[in-house]
């Protein structure tokens, strides 16, 4: 393992603005506290009263819990905490008026729209960099794909050695689905010198990944040159195209871009691609199983909600998908950095 510093304080500051928008919205645009002032409500009841669908509810309520403004009672109902009373207009004193000074912030107003609509009102070109229906993927545009992939490269360079060091070491094949920069694949192959790998992504993304592999291979690190010979680049659509049979499959920062039904469908496809004894590894930022934080992840979930079809999910949610796909989840929860971690499941 490397002794490099955890860069989470940087990304936490970046994502905090999305959490701030949720606070403003909950106090002045979507009346969470007004609905709860008379007593606890279940998530379903509160969602119905606020006219929120499942995804926005599972973005907003965990964030308010992480802020210690809401919590759950013994029956699983949400109620206002002692701290939360101070953002309710019915409590004296309160900070509702102070928060109101920001209620017309463009980001907060748009967040309210997206929460009510479960996404932006108009998405003619897809949501962020996630494919929308039968439309072309935004990641097929060479310029946008390059900008986005290189934008993620610094994070991948930092995290990939930690991820590779925590994954199983074995002879065999790794399939890295939506592998982006390829750094997770390259680092794993460096640790597994007799293994091979397939990097699966959109064609324009793979063009950038090949350039980064050339750079990686020339780095002078022991064994780096041999990595080039053991990687296959496979263009395709993970939602529809056949996946290579494999011994390990890595889904890094993948599920959080998609709604739950797509996550289950993808897990089913991944499980089918695994050989007997194969392993599905997921690297992501996970909500608490109680869906009440942590704050860094609820802020990240709000950022993902803003720009994708997904959100952050808990380990319990992931393991439910694993089980439904016929995989055996492990109990391991391996932290890496940047508020990320690894979980995995095995195909018997």
N, C-alpha and C positions, 0 to 999 in steps of 0.2 A: 504493500500500500504506500502511496505517496504521502508526504507530509505537507502538501500544498494547503494553503489556507482555504477555509470554506468561504465562498463568495456570496453566501446567502444574504448578508446585510445589503448588498447592492441590489439584488433582485427584489428583496422585500420593499425597499424604498420605491422602486419602479412600480410595483404592483399595488402599493398602498393607495394610490389615487382611485383605483377601482373600488376598494373597500370604502373609501370616503364617500364615493358616489352612492353606494348602497345605504350608508347611514343617512345621508340627506334625503334619499328617496323614501326610506322607511318612516322618517319623521314628517315629511311634508308633501309627498306625492302619492304614496301607497300607504294608507293609514294602519300600519301594523299595530302600533301602540294603542290607537283608539279602539281597535277591535279587541285587544287583549285586556283593556283596562278593567273590564267587569269580571275577569276570571280566565282561567286556562282554557285553551282550545287545542284540539288535536291538529296535527299538520294538515290533514285533509280538510277539517272544518275551517281552519284559518285560510288555507289556500282557496277554498270555495268562496268565502266571504270577500276575499281580496281579488277574486277572479284571476288567480295565478295558476298556470299549468305546472306540471311536475318539475320540469327543469328549472324555471325561474324560482320556484319555491325552494328547491334544493340548492340554490345559489344564495338566496337572500336569507333564509332562516339560519343556516349554519353560520353565516357571517355575523349575524346579530348575536348568536350564542357565543361565538369566539370573541366578540367585543364585550361579553359579560352583560349584555343588555337583556337577553332572553336566556331561559334555561328550560329544562324538562322536569316535570314532576314525576312521581313514582309510576304514574300510569302512562307516561310518554307524552303528556300534553305540554304545550309551550305556555310559559307564563313570564311576566315581566319581573326582572330581578330588582333588587333594591337600587342598584345603579341605574337600571333602565327607567325607573320612575322619574328620573331627572331629565328625560327627554319627552315626557308626556306633558301636554298643556294643562292637565288636571292636577298636576303636582306643583306645590309652591315651596321653594323656588324651583325653576327648571331652566334648561338651556335650549328649549325649543325655539325661542326667538333668536337666540344667537346662531343656531344652525340655519334658521330661516334666511339669514343674510346671504347664504350660499345657494338657496333653493333654485335660483334662476341660472345657475352655472350650466353652461351648454352640455357638459358631460353628464351632469346629474339629470338634466331634463331628458337627454337621450337615453340614459340608463333606465329611467322610468318607462319610456316608450318600449324599450327592448324587453323589459321584464313583463310588461302587460301583453306584449305580442309574442313572447318567446323568441326574440330575435329582432333584427331591424325590419322596418316595414317593407323596404324594397331591397331585394337581393338579385338584381338581374344578372350580375356577373359572378354569383356565388358568394358565400360568406367567407371573408378573409381568404385563406389559402386552402379551403376545404371544398371539395367538389360538391356541386349542388344539383341533385337529380341527374338528368341525362345531359346536362350542359357540360361543355369541356371543363377540365380541371384548370383552375387558375395557375396551377403549377406546371402547366404545359406551355405557358408563355415564357420564352427563354430569359427575357430581362427580369421579369418579376421572380421567376424561379431562382435565378442566380442571386438576386438581391436577398431573397428570403433565406435561401440555403446558406449563403455566406454570413448572413446575420446570425444564424444559429451555430455557426462553426466554432465560435469562441467557447460557448457553453459546452458543446460536444467535445472539444479538445480537453477541456477541464475535467469533465465527468467520465469520459470513456475509459481512462486507465483505472478508475475506481470501480466502474461497472465490470470491466473485463476481469479484474482481480477477484471479484466476488462471485462470478459465475463459475459453473462447473468447468474443470479442465479435463479434456478427454479427446481421444481420436474421434473424428467424425466430421459432420457437416453442420454449419450454422447458417440459418436463413434469417437475415435481418430485413424485416418487412417495414416499408416506408423508412428505409435506413438513412435517408438524407445525405449528410456529409460523408458517411461511411466510417467515421472514426471509431465507432463502437465495434464494427467488424474488424477493422485493421488492428486495434489493440487486442481483441480476443485472439486473432490469428497469431499475433506476436507471442502470446502466452501459450499457444497450442501449435507448435511448429510442424506437426504432421497433419493438421486438419485443413479443411477447405471451407469456403463460404460463398453464399450468394447474396448479393445486395439487390433488393427488389424495391423499385420506386418508379416514378414517372420519368420518361426519357430525358427531359430537360434537367431534372435533378441529377440524374446519373452522369450527365456530362460534367457537372461541377464536381461530383464525387470522384470521377476518374482523374480530374486535375489534382484534387487533394491527395489521391493515392500516389500520384507521381511525386508530389512533395513529400509525403510520408515515407515513400521508399528511398528517397535520397537524403533522409534525415541523419544517416550515419548511426542510428541505433542498431545494436546487434540484432540481426534477423529481419530488419525492416525491408531489405531488398527482396527477400523471398516472399513477402506478403503479396506483392504484385502478381506473382504467378499462381496464387491460390484463391484469388477472388474472381467470381463471375458476376457480371452486371446484367441483370434481367429486368428490362422495362415492362411495365404492365400496370393494371388496375387491381389493387388488392381486394376490391369489392366484388369483382367478377372473374378475373383471370385465374387460371390454374397456378397453384403454388408448388414449388419444388419440394419433394419429400426430403425430410431433414431430421437430424438428431436433436438439434436445439433450434428454437425459434425465439428471436428477440423482438419484442414490441416495445420500443422506447419512445416515450412521449407520443403515444399513438391513440390509445383509447380515449384520452381526454378531449379529442377533437370531435367526438361522435356521440349521438344520443344512445340511450341504453339498448334499444332494439338492434341498432347497428353494432354495438359492442358485442352483444350476444352472437350475432351472425358472424362477425369477424372471429370470435373465439371458436365457434364451430368450425370455421374454415381452417384456422390455425391448428386445431386439434386433429383434423383430418390429414393435414400435411405431415404431422409428426409420425415417425416410425415408432413401433413398440419400444418402450423404455425412454422415449424422447421427452424433452423438457420444454415447457413454455415459460419464458422469462419476461417479466414486465417491469420496466423502469419508469417510474412516474412519481408525481407528488400525490399523496394519499390523504383524504379526509380522515378524521377519527371515525371509528366504526359507529359511534353515537351521532355522527353528523353534527357535531358541535364545535368544530375547529379542526386544526389549529389556525390561528389568525393568518399566518403566512400562506397557508394553503387555501383558505377561504378567499383571500385577496386574489390569489392566482386563479381560483375557480371563477371569480368575477371577471377577470381579464379574459379567460377562455370563453366564458359566456358571451362576452362582448364581441369576440371575433370569430368564433367557430360554432359548430352545432352541438358542442359538448360542454363539459364542466369537469371539475375534479371529482373523483369517485373514491369511496372508501375501499379498504382491503376486503371487507366483507362483501361488498358489491362485486368486486373482481372475482373473488373466490366462488361466488354464486354462479357467475358465468362459466368458470372453469368446471364446476361440478355438472352443470347442465350440458356441457360439451363432452362429458365423459372423462374428464381429467381428474386426477387426485391432487388437490391443493396441499401444499406444505404449510406448516405454521411459521416458517421463517419470515422475518421482516428485517431486511438488511439495509441499514441507512447508508447513503452515499454522501452527497453534499447538495447544496442549493435547495434544501428542503425536499429532496428526492430520496427514493429508496427502491429496493428490489423485492419482488415477491415472485414465487414460481410454483408451477404445478407439473405433475408427471403423468405421462401416458403409460398405463400398465400393459 
